[in-house]
Amino acid sequence: MKIALVRQAPTYADWYKQPMLGLGYICSYLEKNGFTCRIFDAYFFRRTQEELYREIIDYNPDVIGISAMTYQVTSAAQLASKIKKKGSFAFSVRILGLIIHNAGEFSTKSIQHPCSHKPFV
């Protein structure tokens, strides 16, 4: 199974340009347990949302996890919806992050996207 872990492009500031350690831990764990995993870090590599979208589609993963902080929830949902609309893919998209995990009913009503608010790992 191919898994894509995604960190979005910066939305307002990119001064803290560090690789995302949490995604590295998750990817390492998945690879250790037999999964193929790749991190798409648009923030660190300064990719636009469109470039990020293209890279994910080209990778053709079975599962996608998108990391999102509070201010990124809307753009994460938009990216997830755009990927799911591609149509020819049979993968699952999940948005990961404390706000999504703890928001419960709020997250599905306020951003109105087709993705579950539960993390896949």
Secondary structure, DSSP 4 states (H G I P E B T S, - for coil): -EEEEEEPPPSS--------HHHHHHHHHHHHTT-EEEEEETTTTT--HHHHHHHHHHH--SEEEEE--GGGHHHHHHHHHHHHHT-S---EEEEESHHHHHHTHHHHHHS--SSBSS---
